[in-house]
Amino acid sequence: MPPAVLSAAQIERYHADGYLVLPGFKTADEVAALRARALQIVDQFEPGAKRTIFSTTDQARGTGDDFLASAEGIHCFFEEEAFDASGALRQAKALSINKIGHAMHDLDPVFERFSRGPRMAALARDLGLADAKVWQSMYIFKQPGIGGEVKWHQDATFFDTTPCTVTAFWFALEDATRDNGCLWVEPGGHRGPLRERFVRDGEVVTMETLDTTPWPDDAVAVPVEVSAGTLVCFHGLLPHWSAPNRSAHSRHAYTLHATDGTSAYSPRNWLQRERVPLRGFD
């Protein structure tokens, strides 16, 4: 078994705060390779007449066939503000995509190399995932000028398990600042309740309210400004948010979501695997 990645102090900080920042986790070459591959995928993407838009403020909206199929595929989703009133793109396609999702880590060799390996497996164990299972990957562009807000949420909303084990691995592929829409978190907020659950019944996806505890405000929210190559790990119950990007600079990031195979994964979660085998970080 590979040696631990985190120190005892880092593990203690993660459990206390609900998140942990690991600068320089990925090299510049690794970041560049993933960015180049993402741009290739976008370049090869032909949307045709059907253009799937990802709503960053109302995720139950626009969850059609493409969204559900992306659980076991590689799909591109447009920014909400990508199109003008006539339906034409306001800017180049490469500057109009909100994200790519959600199975690149299993289906694309470049993404798989970035996502897996002994170090990632050891890190997952350090964070408490005894039998990590990686469900989802997302490449998020946060485009300049039109990058959408992502409202306050908890990742356990989308990956409900008993007990709660979903853990996020958020890689900065460009510098993330307040100007271009960095993450904001509520330190210690993971000790609060799960507020919402994103559930699927057949082909219908809805958001259920579980708890009306207010979302954090400016008094407790903390910006997570990081440089490219940084990995931010956070607990599935940690409230987090990011502002719209109105700057001239994009904020590319890549995220993985994993659960512990010893926990019970809800059959009502939107993301289910039927054809693509579920794997860990090894």
ABEGO torsion letter per residue (X at the ends): XBBBABBAAAAAAAAAAGBBBBBGABBAAAAAAAAAAAAAAAAABBAEABBBBBBAABAABGBBAAAAAAAABBBBBBBAAABBAAGBBABBAAAABABBOAAAAAABAAAAAAABEAAAAAAAAAAGBABBBBABBBBBAGBBGABBBBBBBBAAAABBBOBBABBBBBBBABBBBAAAGBBBBBBGAAABBBABBBBBBEABBBBBBABABBBBBAAABBBBBBBBGBBBBBBAABBBBBBBBABABBBBBBBBBBBBAABBBBAABABBBAABBBBBAX
